[in-house]
Amino acid sequence: MERGESLGPARDRRRIALARIRAVHRQTSGARWFSHESAALLWGCDAVGISGLTHLIQPTRPRSRGDDPVVRHHGDLPAEHRAEVSGLPVTTLARTVVDCAASLPPERGLVIADSALRAGADRDALDTTLAARSGARGLVRAREVIALADGRAQSPGETLLRWALRSGGLPPPELQVEVVTRRGRFFADLGWPALRVAVEFDGYVKYSGAFGSTAPEAVFAEKQRQDALEEEGWRVLRVTWDDLRAPAPLVARVARALSRSSR
């Protein structure tokens, strides 16, 4: 991930990728459906590390075009895997999630899968699509990613945090852990309730004013929230994008907190 993945540059890459998709749509004809990462963007899914390539599934075998930024997947897309978003032909949300989970690095596929579930993707449809794609390249990885997916993750940062902790061998946390305090009911991003350890992901957006509050107000509200959690005996660890770029120290920090709380 590049610095600022959580806000400006990431939004720019998304905007440029969507503009390219629309340009490709205008310049192509015949049966074709936007797929993979391109379909995920059209469905409004979160994505990190956006490649800028435009993916299409088409029934005719594509010609090699050298530096063509369009990735043309050859195959017959079943009717039940076809959809339309904003007037553009696209793979269904379930097929999109499966294709991304099969072809992308697992943490990037998980960001898309979490986001799709949060937006209402149906687990039964995902299972049906996985079965229909049996034997396709990357299906073992796709099954693993989709089994881990959880729509309670509220942002790509939370998803990548969960992946980093899992990859580091830590026990799986619960998501959106409810804690009742004297200041009200709060939900920690990730946590181990039995040990009263919570991990909060702090993305820039939380303090940017995007949700209607000024930065000082957001910081003060977050401090009050953390104080309330700590008064209830919770140890709260805060994680940023910089921490995710160096996951080993992050995993060690969380492991120490879990170990101390278990004594």
C-alpha positions, 0 to 999 in steps of 0.5 A: 500500500502506498502512503495515503491509500486511505484517502486521496491517491486511492480515490484518484485511482478509483476515479481514473479506473472508472473513467477508463471502464466507461471509455472502453465501453464506448469503444467496444461492441459485441458481447462482453461483460466487465469483470474482476476488479473492474466489476468490483469498482462498478458495484461500488466495492472497496478496493486497495491497490487498484491496478488501473487495468480494465477487465472484460469477459468475452466469448470470442478469443481475444487477440494479443495487443501488446501493451493493451491496458484491457485484460480480455478473459475468454469464456462463455459467461452463463446468463445467471452470472450476467448483470447490469450496473449503471447501463454497463454490462457486468458480472453479478456481484457474486461472480465478481467476488469469486473472480477477485478472490481467485485472481487477486492477492488474498488480502485484496480479495478479502477487502472486496469480499468484505465490502460486498457482504457489507453491501448485501451480497448473498452468501448462498449466491457466493457458494453457488457461484463457487460451485459453478466455477469448480476447477477454475484457476484460483478456486482453492484460494477463493474459497478460503478468502470467501470463508474469511469474509465478514460484512461487519468490517467497516473499512478496507483498513479494518479488513487489512488489519484483520488479515495481518493479525491472522497472517501473524498467527494470532487467534481470530478476533470478534468484529464490532465488539459491543461494550457498554460504558457509562458514556453509552454503548460503543463498538470496537473494530476488533476485539477479544472480549474474554481478554478485554483487548480491543484494536481500533483502526484509525484511518484519516477519514475518521478525523477528516470531517467527512462525517460532519464533525471537525477534526478537533471534535472528532479527536476529542470524541474518540478520546472520550470513547477510549477513556470510557472503554478503558474505565471498563477494563479494556486495553485499547490498541490503535492502528494506522495505515503506517502500522499495516505497512510493517505488520510484524511489529503490529502483530507483536504489539497485539500479541503482547497485549493478549498475553498480558491480559491472559495472566 
